[in-house]
Amino acid sequence: MELFDFGIPALDKALNLTATVLLLLALGMLLIRVILRLCDRAFDRSERLAPFRTYLRSTLRAVLYILLALAVLGSVWRSPRSSPC
């Protein structure tokens, strides 16, 4: 699905790719915030995990951002490089 159609194929492709990447980043960052808040609630309820809270939260955050970066790079890599015109 193309969001932009200006009649210039290179510009259209660049704008559509930019829009896709920005949308994926925004949704991914929102999802990461939700997941971290849910984990914070779980950490607040658990007395056993209290000593490890900082380590677990920072590790989870790093893993989630790495996965988001891989998802964004995957969407860029999957995009068609040249049109078959």
Number of C-alpha atoms within 10 A of each C-alpha: 4 11 11 14 12 10 8 8 13 12 13 16 21 12 17 18 19 13 15 17 17 13 13 17 17 12 13 19 15 11 14 17 14 12 15 16 13 12 16 14 11 14 19 12 11 11 10 9 13 13 10 10 18 12 10 15 16 12 12 16 16 12 12 19 16 12 13 19 15 12 16 19 12 11 14 15 10 9 11 10 9 9 8 5 4
